[in-house]
């Protein structure tokens, strides 16, 4: 299955698409009338994205890099 799925395909095959995201893909992009409009994301991948945008996490990475250089 490609990384882009049409909204009509998603609507008609939701269970299969969710299974694909859960087991095989980190994410699938959703298109509507040929334009990308949304995404379905694997929960583990989503949690990683949230961690990467966390100021505390970013600060700890910066500190770890400084410690490594020293």
Secondary structure, DSSP 8 states (H G I E B T S, - for coil): --SEEEHHHHHHTHHHHHHHHHHT-SEEEEEETTEEEEEEE-HHHHHHHHHHT-HHHHHHHHHHHHHHH-
